[in-house]
Amino acid sequence: MPPDAHPTAVVVLVTTPSADSAAGIARALVGEGLCACGNVVPGIRSIYRWEGEIHDEPEALLVLKAERRLVPALKERLPQLHPYQVPELLVLSVEDGLDPYLAWVAASVRTG
């Protein structure tokens, strides 16, 4: 791993039925200290298979910045907040980034 890599920072992707739904989830997770920030990307189009049928639906994408140690808590909390039966939660490792930003992420989430 490069010396400037940040193995603790993660980006979490969550699709939601609307921008308002994504914003509500982000507010809750930021408020609870489970992520430092949530970006709402409205107007995406998702094509997927669910229960044997192909769906083509408008959605919003929620992009969360968090710490890897909080992923288990996110996996527990997200289904409680999300309207979908099986919400998307994909965790992407952050290979590198601006040190002050990554320090802000670490300082903005709960410590315990």
Secondary structure, DSSP 4 states (H G I P E B T S, - for coil): --TT--TTEEEEEEEESSHHHHHHHHHHHHHTTS-SEEEEEEEEEEEEEETTEEEEEEEEEEEEEEEGGGHHHHHHHHHHH-SSSS---EEEE-----HHHHHHHHHHS---
